[in-house]
Amino acid sequence: MDINDLRGLSTVLMLGSFLGLCVWAYSKARTEEFNEAANLPFADEPEAVSSSREKGDE
């Protein structure tokens, strides 16, 4: 086994890892979880707007 065999093996392992990650990311079972995570930045927005309005009213 020489360095070229190791390079080929690492290429195959990286390709397998990449394809596994793609299957995991695009699986229908994860859609709901990813949609919820995508909306997390907007979860605190109403509180921040209402608290800043309250400070401005004083």
Buried (B, 14 or more C-beta within 10 A) or exposed (E): EEEEEEEEEEEEEEEEEEEEEEEEEEEEEEEEEEEEEEEEEEEEEEEEEEEEEEEEEE
